[in-house]
Amino acid sequence: MTAQPKRLLFVCTGNTCRSPMAEYFFLRLAHEAGLAWSVSSAGTQAPVGAPLSPGASAVFAARGIGPVAHRARRVDKTLLDAADVVYVMERAHRDDLLAHFPEAGTKIFVLREAAGLSPVDVVDPAGADAAAYQSCAAALEEALEIIVRRESLAPNPR
């Protein structure tokens, strides 16, 4: 019997920049490592239905990802309950989720902190220039590479 894939949720503020970038970068890295994960993203204050930001779209295009038909959604109890692990972009996101959904506390982690990296928070590039988006993408990829490497070395439960 095959185990169910782990379910991962990335959370940022608006779900138009950081968390979708983390979602798609993770999907690519996990696929390359042979990991079968179910991955999604949401935002604590997402404008529901908003498209991916132009800056994030440009980052994807530069990395050969896309086109991405992403629409923002707001994090809620259903999404949190469905996730095995929740990675947030900032300590403020963790604190916000813990205040509203304390029962999910054992599975909420700040992404870069979980990877053992500093600075811990991933800076929001919304409204900034292309360099800010590239810097954000690099911070995400650095953490995700560590997490995927760690997961690919973990023993498979049978």
Secondary structure, 3 states (H helix, E strand, C coil): CCCCCEEEEEEECCCCCHHHHHHHHHHHHHHHHCCCEEEEEEECCCCCCCECCHHHHHHHHHCCCCCCCCECCECCHHHHHHCCEEEECCHHHHHHHHHHCHHHHHHEEEHHHHCCCCCCCCCCCCCCCHHHHHHHHHHHHHHHHHHHHHHHHCCCCC
